[in-house]
Amino acid sequence: MTSSSDKSHVHSVFESIAPKYDMMNDIISFRRHKAWRRFTMRKMDMKPGESALDLCCGTCDWTIDIAKASGSGRTVGLDFSHNMLEIGRSKIAKLELDGRIELVQGNAMALPFADNTFDCVTIGFGLRNVPDIKQVLSEMERVTKPGGQVVCLECSKPGWQPFKFFFNLYFQRIMPLLGKWFVKSYEQYRWLPESLASFPDLPRLAEMFREAGLRDVRAYPLTGGVAALHIGTKGTKDS
């Protein structure tokens, strides 16, 4: 569980790094986050007309991908950062997707939606920043329709040496320096690797998906395990 001061710190981090967030994602992931998202979209296999909720949507890159895949379906992006959402809103307007994407400033711990609302509920690179992972997964499962998907794309922890050693060196020591050099945000980018320290590894997160009531849980390590995709299905009354 995260204290209120920690939650306030997380919020201030994302409010402050919002203007350079997209650029830094490209730099620190060597643009691999784009390939990870394409892989995720293929595994999700969204159908035209399906509805989706994208939690911790940030500057809305994934939200936009989802809306394009869904077509006429309802697409909602939710984030607690006003500054992130404003950047996302600008992107959406430039792509003339204003009428197809709804943005909501809200709390992933208490979603302002009824049970069984969306065909798909996603969270990309945000689950490790929430105060209570189990609560967020429970909320995601709650608002997903029976038979729908709960999807998490997130940083993870490589398990094999020597790759694990070099990943930890990069993530803990070098990445904060990149934040300092490129966007003058050493403290903010020093916090990001700290957020991964207590985050569950791939097998444990898969188990947490099952504990949240999800079925047919699939977990995919990406780029040697530096990221991971988890997909679970909400059971139907007959299953």
C-alpha positions in Angstrom: 0.0 0.0 0.0 1.2 3.6 -0.8 0.9 6.5 1.6 -0.9 9.7 0.7 2.4 11.5 0.5 3.7 8.8 -1.9 0.6 9.2 -4.0 1.1 13.0 -4.1 4.7 12.5 -5.2 3.7 10.1 -8.0 1.2 12.7 -9.2 3.7 15.5 -9.1 6.2 13.3 -11.0 3.9 12.8 -13.9 2.6 16.4 -14.0 6.2 17.6 -14.2 7.5 15.2 -16.8 4.4 15.4 -19.1 5.9 17.8 -21.7 8.9 15.5 -22.4 7.2 12.2 -21.6 7.0 10.9 -25.2 10.5 11.9 -26.0 11.9 10.2 -22.9 9.9 7.0 -23.6 11.6 6.8 -27.0 15.1 7.4 -25.4 15.0 5.2 -22.4 13.3 2.2 -24.2 15.3 2.6 -27.4 11.9 3.0 -29.1 11.0 -0.6 -28.1 7.8 0.6 -26.4 6.3 1.1 -29.9 7.0 -2.5 -30.9 5.7 -3.8 -27.5 2.4 -1.9 -28.1 2.1 -3.3 -31.7 2.7 -6.8 -30.3 0.0 -6.2 -27.7 -2.5 -5.0 -30.2 -2.0 -8.1 -32.3 -2.6 -10.3 -29.2 -5.7 -8.4 -28.2 -7.1 -8.8 -31.7 -9.8 -6.2 -31.1 -12.9 -6.3 -33.3 -14.5 -3.3 -34.9 -17.1 -1.8 -32.7 -15.7 -3.1 -29.4 -15.6 -0.7 -26.5 -12.4 -0.1 -24.5 -11.1 1.7 -21.4 -7.4 2.6 -21.3 -6.3 3.3 -17.7 -3.3 5.5 -16.9 -3.5 6.5 -20.5 -0.9 9.3 -20.1 -0.4 11.1 -23.4 -2.8 8.7 -25.2 -0.6 6.9 -27.7 -2.2 3.5 -26.8 -5.6 5.0 -26.5 -5.4 6.3 -30.0 -4.2 2.8 -31.3 -7.2 1.3 -29.5 -9.7 3.8 -31.0 -8.3 3.1 -34.5 -8.7 -0.6 -34.1 -12.2 -0.3 -32.6 -13.5 2.1 -35.2 -17.0 3.0 -34.1 -16.7 1.5 -30.6 -16.6 3.6 -27.5 -13.0 4.4 -26.4 -12.2 6.1 -23.0 -8.8 7.1 -21.7 -8.5 7.8 -18.0 -5.5 9.3 -16.1 -5.0 11.2 -12.9 -2.6 13.7 -14.5 -4.2 16.8 -16.0 -1.0 17.7 -17.9 -0.7 14.3 -19.4 -4.3 14.4 -20.6 -3.9 17.8 -22.1 -1.1 16.6 -24.3 -3.2 13.5 -25.2 -6.1 15.8 -26.0 -3.9 17.8 -28.4 -2.8 14.6 -30.2 -6.4 13.4 -30.5 -7.5 16.7 -32.0 -4.7 16.7 -34.6 -5.8 13.2 -35.7 -9.5 14.3 -35.7 -10.5 11.6 -33.3 -12.2 14.0 -30.9 -15.6 12.4 -31.5 -14.3 8.9 -30.9 -12.2 9.2 -27.8 -13.4 10.4 -24.4 -10.8 11.5 -21.8 -11.5 11.4 -18.1 -9.4 12.6 -15.2 -9.9 10.0 -12.6 -8.6 7.4 -10.2 -7.8 3.9 -11.4 -8.5 2.7 -7.8 -12.2 3.7 -8.1 -13.4 3.7 -11.7 -16.4 5.9 -12.4 -18.1 3.3 -14.6 -20.7 0.6 -14.0 -20.0 -3.1 -13.9 -19.7 -4.9 -17.2 -19.2 -1.8 -19.3 -16.2 -2.4 -21.6 -15.1 -5.2 -24.0 -11.5 -4.5 -23.1 -9.8 -2.7 -20.2 -6.1 -1.9 -20.6 -3.3 -0.3 -18.6 0.1 0.5 -20.1 3.2 1.3 -18.0 1.0 2.5 -15.2 0.2 -0.5 -12.9 3.5 -0.2 -11.1 2.6 3.3 -10.1 -0.7 2.7 -8.4 -1.2 2.5 -4.7 -2.8 -1.0 -4.7 -2.3 -3.3 -7.6 -4.9 -5.8 -6.4 -7.5 -3.0 -6.1 -6.8 -1.8 -9.6 -7.0 -5.3 -11.1 -10.3 -5.8 -9.2 -11.7 -2.6 -10.7 -10.5 -3.5 -14.2 -12.2 -6.9 -13.9 -15.4 -5.3 -12.5 -15.9 -2.9 -15.4 -15.0 -5.5 -18.1 -17.9 -7.3 -19.8 -18.1 -11.1 -19.3 -15.9 -12.7 -21.9 -13.9 -9.4 -22.3 -10.2 -8.8 -21.8 -8.1 -7.2 -19.1 -4.7 -6.2 -20.5 -1.5 -5.0 -18.8 1.7 -3.9 -20.7 4.4 -3.0 -18.1 8.0 -3.0 -17.3 9.3 -6.2 -15.8 12.4 -7.9 -14.4 14.7 -10.0 -16.5 15.5 -13.3 -14.7 18.7 -14.5 -16.5 22.3 -13.4 -16.1 24.2 -11.5 -17.3 21.3 -9.6 -18.9 19.7 -9.0 -15.5 22.9 -7.3 -14.3 23.2 -4.9 -17.2 19.4 -4.2 -17.2 19.6 -3.3 -13.5 22.7 -1.1 -14.1 20.9 0.7 -16.9 17.5 1.1 -15.2 18.9 2.1 -11.8 22.0 4.2 -12.7 22.0 5.3 -16.3 18.3 6.0 -16.9 18.1 8.7 -14.2 21.1 10.4 -15.8 19.3 10.4 -19.2 16.5 12.2 -17.5 18.9 14.7 -16.1 20.7 15.3 -19.4 17.7 15.5 -21.7 14.9 17.0 -19.6 16.6 18.2 -16.4 14.6 15.7 -14.4 17.0 13.6 -12.5 14.9 13.1 -9.3 11.8 12.2 -11.3 13.6 9.6 -13.4 15.4 8.2 -10.3 12.0 7.5 -8.9 10.8 5.4 -11.9 13.3 2.5 -11.3 12.3 2.6 -7.6 8.7 2.0 -8.6 9.8 -1.3 -10.2 11.7 -2.6 -7.2 8.7 -3.9 -5.4 6.6 -4.6 -8.5 5.7 -8.3 -9.0 7.6 -10.3 -11.6 5.9 -11.9 -14.6 4.8 -15.2 -12.9 3.5 -13.3 -9.8 1.6 -10.8 -11.8 0.0 -13.6 -13.8 -1.1 -15.1 -10.4 -2.5 -11.8 -9.3 -4.6 -11.7 -12.5 -6.0 -15.1 -11.5 -6.6 -13.9 -8.0 -8.7 -11.0 -9.4 -11.0 -13.6 -11.0 -9.6 -13.6 -14.5 -9.3 -16.8 -16.6 -7.1 -18.0 -19.4 -4.3 -15.7 -18.3 -1.5 -15.4 -20.8 1.9 -13.8 -20.0 4.5 -12.8 -22.5 8.1 -11.6 -21.7 9.3 -8.9 -24.1 12.8 -8.0 -25.1 14.5 -10.4 -22.8 12.0 -9.8 -20.0 12.5 -6.0 -19.6 8.8 -5.7 -20.3 5.8 -8.1 -20.1 2.3 -8.4 -21.5 -0.4 -10.0 -19.4 -3.9 -10.7 -20.8 -6.8 -12.3 -18.8 -10.4 -13.0 -19.7 -13.3 -12.2 -17.5 -15.4 -15.3 -17.0 -19.0 -15.6 -18.2 -21.9 -16.9 -16.0 -21.6 -20.2 -17.7 -17.8 -20.6 -17.3 
